[in-house]
Amino acid sequence: MKIFTTQIKTSENYHQKMRSGSYFFEMTGAAPLLSDTLWGVQRIKGICMSENENLLLRLRQSVSGLSPIQQKLGDFVLADPARVLYLTITELARESETSEASVTRLCRSLGCKGYNEFKMALAMDIQQGSAPREENDAIDALVNDAAQALQDTGKLLDRDRLMDAAQALHQARSVHIYGVAASAIPGDYLHYKLLRLGKPVQIYSDMHRAAMNAATLGSEDLVVAISSSGSTRDLLHVVTLARKRGARVLALSNTPRSPLAALSDLLLVAARAEGPLSAGALSTKVGVMLLVELLTTSLVALDKRYAEVSQQTASATLPLLL
């Protein structure tokens, strides 16, 4: 069964269709026309598997780790996704100055079998997108951006992988947290949470000390490496040392494809990749902080003794309060 889109011939028609939300599907053979609006997509949602949901979010999250040609194509799609709905694969390749093969590779990297399935997932993503929040000033913009980062992190979360990471924390003889500069902030929060649960844990933001620590680890130890970009040279060096010693590595990052991801046994991804001018931005850190909270909550669920120890450690600080 072949699905194709009616092409919009003029710029005026294109904008008219975009304002009305119309999206045409025709099906050859005896099948009738599904719908002349985006709402018709719901009737054929089964064509795209559930892992194709949140396509734009996943593309935005991974585009920085793609090849230069794929980045160019991904940026084109992200710049005006609604317009891409009306382009054939040939038109998209021509207008993005890439190739049909590159378009197909991008579709498959996002979990779609081909371009038709990609456009179906894209249409559903656009349809389900929430209305923009009202922003009266810079404060509203910052609050909305942070809240959206938390929601996007929740959408990206792989729950099975989260439980695997919690199991790794539970089974580790000791936990060693490495994070440089702003990435040390969520590392410090994880250090505090694990201390509260009675887990042997150390944290290093100085990579010289981290390197010495990594050289002493073994197969029963777990390294938690935190890096927004996943490309910090000093961190990659100490993680490589730890891997050579047999330690397992859990990475917390904002980038799904990176050198750190390639070195890690487990990877949890938070939303909002960090740019060179936005290092340490709240929107990139709150997602990682949420991952820390989810990790420690999952850890407590694995063994009730963690909850008991948490009460003991909390009681130890009571005499220090006024």
Phi, psi and omega per residue, in radians:
M1 nan 2.141 -3.035
K2 -1.759 2.326 3.121
I3 -2.020 2.276 3.074
F4 -2.488 2.779 -3.082
T5 -1.785 2.490 3.015
T6 -1.236 2.183 -3.042
Q7 -1.398 2.503 3.099
I8 -1.609 2.075 -2.948
K9 -1.451 -0.510 -3.067
T10 -2.202 2.739 3.120
S11 -1.082 -0.656 -3.134
E12 -1.117 -0.795 3.110
N13 -1.101 -0.691 -3.128
Y14 -1.025 -0.878 -3.096
H15 -1.183 -0.587 3.084
Q16 -1.101 -0.752 3.117
K17 -1.168 -0.654 -3.125
M18 -1.160 -0.663 3.137
R19 -1.162 -0.609 -3.117
S20 -1.489 -0.225 -3.139
G21 1.403 0.229 -3.080
S22 -1.246 2.452 3.095
Y23 -2.573 2.031 -2.960
F24 -1.701 2.367 3.008
F25 -2.185 2.323 3.007
E26 -2.111 2.514 -3.131
M27 -2.165 2.257 -3.125
T28 -1.301 2.894 -3.123
G29 1.441 -2.627 -3.043
A30 -1.454 -0.180 -3.084
A31 -1.144 2.427 -3.114
P32 -1.428 2.940 3.031
L33 -1.102 2.248 -3.052
L34 -1.251 -0.955 -3.077
S35 -2.959 2.786 3.061
D36 -1.875 0.282 3.089
T37 -2.357 2.930 3.118
L38 -1.068 -0.417 -3.124
W39 -1.135 -0.372 3.101
G40 -1.138 -0.344 3.140
V41 -1.052 -0.579 -3.103
Q42 -1.039 -0.555 -3.080
R43 -1.268 -0.310 3.133
I44 -2.151 0.487 -3.095
K45 -1.076 -0.471 -3.126
G46 -1.120 -0.289 3.127
I47 -1.099 -0.620 3.138
C48 -1.780 2.320 -3.126
M49 -1.293 2.838 -3.044
S50 -1.067 -0.494 -3.127
E51 -1.217 -0.156 3.094
N52 -1.541 0.036 3.064
E53 -1.228 2.762 -3.137
N54 1.004 0.695 -3.056
L55 -1.074 -0.793 -3.124
L56 -1.126 -0.677 3.105
L57 -1.098 -0.790 -3.134
R58 -1.176 -0.624 3.088
L59 -1.167 -0.777 3.125
R60 -1.064 -0.633 -3.100
Q61 -1.268 -0.579 -3.002
S62 -1.814 -0.101 -2.979
V63 -1.080 -0.585 -3.103
S64 -1.190 -0.333 -3.136
G65 -1.674 0.064 -3.126
L66 -1.496 2.957 3.071
S67 -1.171 2.814 -3.116
P68 -0.947 -0.731 3.139
I69 -1.164 -0.763 3.128
Q70 -1.161 -0.615 3.064
Q71 -1.082 -0.765 3.134
K72 -1.047 -0.766 3.119
L73 -1.175 -0.774 3.122
G74 -1.070 -0.738 3.112
D75 -1.102 -0.638 3.118
F76 -1.115 -0.773 3.130
V77 -1.118 -0.774 -3.093
L78 -1.185 -0.508 -3.110
A79 -1.162 -0.609 -3.138
D80 -2.696 1.252 -3.061
P81 -1.077 -0.584 -3.130
A82 -1.108 -0.597 3.135
R83 -1.207 -0.612 -3.109
V84 -1.066 -0.498 3.127
L85 -0.998 -0.487 -3.051
Y86 -1.745 0.138 -3.135
L87 -1.816 2.409 2.956
T88 -1.282 2.966 3.132
I89 -1.095 -0.616 3.121
T90 -1.181 -0.742 3.134
E91 -1.160 -0.719 3.121
L92 -1.099 -0.750 3.116
A93 -1.079 -0.736 -3.117
R94 -1.199 -0.811 -3.055
E95 -1.270 -0.465 3.091
S96 -1.583 -0.032 -3.138
E97 1.013 0.747 3.071
T98 -2.123 -2.328 3.133
S99 -2.596 2.819 3.103
E100 -1.080 -0.635 3.106
A101 -1.100 -0.673 3.115
S102 -1.149 -0.683 3.106
V103 -1.085 -0.784 3.141
T104 -1.097 -0.720 3.130
R105 -1.110 -0.704 3.122
L106 -1.122 -0.745 3.121
C107 -1.017 -0.792 -3.100
R108 -1.224 -0.589 3.112
S109 -1.156 -0.383 3.117
L110 -1.664 0.141 3.056
G111 1.593 0.133 3.128
C112 -1.705 2.542 -3.113
K113 -1.289 -0.436 -3.122
G114 -2.969 -3.010 -3.034
Y115 -1.181 -0.672 3.121
N116 -1.076 -0.759 3.124
E117 -1.178 -0.630 3.083
F118 -1.042 -0.814 -3.119
K119 -1.193 -0.560 3.085
M120 -1.131 -0.799 3.114
A121 -1.131 -0.660 3.119
L122 -1.129 -0.735 3.121
A123 -1.087 -0.741 3.114
M124 -1.124 -0.666 -3.137
D125 -1.126 -0.761 3.136
I126 -1.156 -0.740 3.138
Q127 -1.065 -0.729 -3.032
Q128 -1.504 -0.081 -3.121
G129 -1.069 2.386 -3.122
S130 -1.323 2.687 3.087
A131 -1.142 2.499 -3.119
P132 -1.091 2.461 3.118
R133 -1.276 2.600 3.094
E134 -1.279 2.304 -3.136
E135 -2.175 2.021 -3.123
N136 -1.592 -0.463 -3.133
D137 -2.759 -3.034 -3.080
A138 -1.134 -0.525 3.128
I139 -1.164 -0.807 3.085
D140 -1.032 -0.717 -3.121
A141 -1.095 -0.726 -3.138
L142 -1.176 -0.755 3.126
V143 -1.102 -0.796 -3.141
N144 -1.120 -0.683 -3.136
D145 -1.128 -0.750 3.132
A146 -1.167 -0.735 3.128
A147 -1.110 -0.706 3.126
Q148 -1.156 -0.628 3.110
A149 -1.096 -0.680 3.087
L150 -1.144 -0.779 3.134
Q151 -1.113 -0.726 -3.139
D152 -1.153 -0.639 3.093
T153 -1.097 -0.717 3.085
G154 -1.074 -0.658 3.130
K155 -1.205 -0.591 -3.121
L156 -1.379 -0.287 -2.983
L157 -1.116 2.252 2.995
D158 -1.686 1.880 -3.016
R159 -1.184 -0.599 3.087
D160 -1.134 -0.714 3.125
R161 -1.190 -0.611 3.077
L162 -1.064 -0.770 3.129
M163 -1.168 -0.617 3.064
D164 -1.098 -0.712 3.130
A165 -1.166 -0.697 3.099
A166 -1.121 -0.689 3.086
Q167 -1.093 -0.700 3.124
A168 -1.105 -0.702 3.073
L169 -1.114 -0.761 -3.110
H170 -1.090 -0.729 -3.054
Q171 -1.433 -0.294 -3.067
A172 -1.199 2.423 3.043
R173 -1.140 -0.706 3.086
S174 -2.656 2.716 -3.105
V175 -2.039 2.386 -3.104
H176 -2.238 2.013 -3.037
I177 -1.739 2.219 3.092
Y178 -2.078 2.229 3.073
G179 -2.760 2.368 -3.082
V180 -1.840 2.458 3.042
A181 0.933 -2.178 -3.068
A182 -1.133 -0.422 3.116
S183 -1.252 -0.237 3.075
A184 -1.300 -0.313 -3.105
I185 -1.163 -0.950 3.046
P186 -1.148 -0.455 3.057
G187 -1.105 -0.705 3.127
D188 -1.162 -0.621 3.102
Y189 -1.163 -0.743 3.092
L190 -1.115 -0.693 3.101
H191 -1.019 -0.803 3.131
Y192 -1.088 -0.801 -3.090
K193 -1.122 -0.694 -3.139
L194 -1.250 -0.616 3.048
L195 -1.065 -0.721 3.125
R196 -1.057 -0.527 -3.110
L197 -1.610 0.034 3.090
G198 1.390 0.297 -3.130
K199 -1.511 2.244 3.069
P200 -1.051 2.061 -3.017
V201 -2.579 2.506 3.046
Q202 -2.294 2.702 3.125
I203 -2.289 2.465 -3.132
Y204 -2.363 2.128 2.996
S205 -1.839 -0.265 3.027
D206 -1.591 1.997 -3.023
M207 -1.294 -0.275 3.014
H208 -1.193 -0.807 3.093
R209 -1.181 -0.642 3.109
A210 -1.090 -0.657 3.124
A211 -1.115 -0.730 3.104
M212 -1.130 -0.692 3.100
N213 -1.121 -0.781 -3.110
A214 -1.061 -0.560 -3.114
A215 -1.228 -0.198 -3.101
T216 -1.877 0.003 -3.041
L217 -1.398 2.915 3.117
G218 -2.419 -3.027 -3.036
S219 -1.199 -0.292 3.139
E220 -1.585 -0.024 -3.112
D221 -1.740 2.698 3.126
L222 -2.153 2.263 3.029
V223 -1.724 2.288 2.995
V224 -1.907 1.887 -3.106
A225 -1.770 2.195 -3.082
I226 -2.041 2.127 3.120
S227 -2.734 2.171 -3.136
S228 -1.085 -0.827 -3.102
S229 -1.439 -0.460 -3.047
G230 1.269 0.262 -3.057
S231 -2.249 0.265 -3.131
T232 -1.249 2.061 -2.987
R233 -1.025 -0.809 -3.107
D234 -1.080 -0.719 3.140
L235 -1.150 -0.726 3.131
L236 -1.079 -0.614 3.127
H237 -1.106 -0.835 -3.086
V238 -1.265 -0.567 3.084
V239 -1.152 -0.681 3.088
T240 -1.088 -0.713 3.085
L241 -1.062 -0.791 -3.132
A242 -1.101 -0.693 3.119
R243 -1.111 -0.671 3.117
K244 -1.117 -0.492 3.115
R245 -1.466 -0.085 3.092
G246 1.665 0.034 3.138
A247 -1.248 2.544 3.037
R248 -1.415 2.695 -3.073
V249 -2.236 2.173 3.007
L250 -1.901 2.143 -3.137
A251 -1.847 2.390 2.981
L252 -1.999 2.095 -3.001
S253 -2.599 2.904 3.005
N254 -1.791 0.109 -3.069
T255 -2.235 2.042 -3.079
P256 -1.283 -0.462 3.116
R257 -2.070 1.962 -3.091
S258 -2.842 2.916 3.052
P259 -1.019 -0.644 3.120
L260 -1.155 -0.722 3.117
A261 -1.046 -0.671 -3.135
A262 -1.184 -0.491 -3.120
L263 -1.494 -0.277 -2.943
S264 -1.577 2.636 3.012
D265 -1.438 -0.573 -3.125
L266 -2.388 2.481 -3.128
L267 -2.372 2.229 2.986
L268 -2.029 2.311 -3.018
V269 -1.984 2.282 3.031
A270 -1.781 2.733 -3.112
A271 -1.274 2.881 3.036
R272 1.264 1.469 3.040
A273 -1.089 2.535 -3.058
E274 -1.572 2.370 3.066
G275 -1.712 2.963 -3.100
P276 -1.102 -0.435 -3.134
L277 -1.780 0.054 -3.121
S278 -2.145 0.424 -3.129
A279 -1.042 2.275 3.118
G280 1.413 0.127 -3.137
A281 -1.079 2.537 -3.095
L282 -0.999 -0.724 -3.063
S283 -1.117 -0.446 3.104
T284 -1.489 -0.429 -3.070
K285 -1.565 -0.559 -3.072
V286 -1.136 -0.555 3.103
G287 -1.133 -0.724 3.119
V288 -1.191 -0.662 3.085
M289 -1.088 -0.648 3.081
L290 -1.120 -0.723 3.094
L291 -1.045 -0.697 3.100
V292 -1.074 -0.790 -3.130
E293 -1.100 -0.744 3.134
L294 -1.158 -0.672 3.119
L295 -1.074 -0.859 -3.080
T296 -1.245 -0.582 3.055
T297 -1.122 -0.731 3.105
S298 -1.159 -0.587 3.125
L299 -1.135 -0.765 3.121
V300 -1.087 -0.612 -3.134
A301 -1.187 -0.376 -3.112
L302 -1.365 -0.502 -3.053
D303 -2.667 2.109 -3.082
K304 -1.130 -0.294 -3.139
R305 -1.134 -0.467 3.112
Y306 -1.124 -0.681 3.113
A307 -1.147 -0.659 3.116
E308 -1.145 -0.781 3.130
V309 -1.135 -0.621 3.132
S310 -1.056 -0.665 3.098
Q311 -1.214 -0.649 3.115
Q312 -1.116 -0.808 -3.104
T313 -1.206 -0.576 3.097
A314 -1.176 -0.690 3.123
S315 -1.117 -0.545 -3.124
A316 -1.126 -0.402 -3.104
T317 -1.666 -0.143 -3.082
L318 -1.027 -0.707 3.135
P319 -1.123 -0.279 -3.119
L320 -1.497 -0.162 -3.114
L321 -1.571 2.593 3.139
L322 -1.344 nan nan
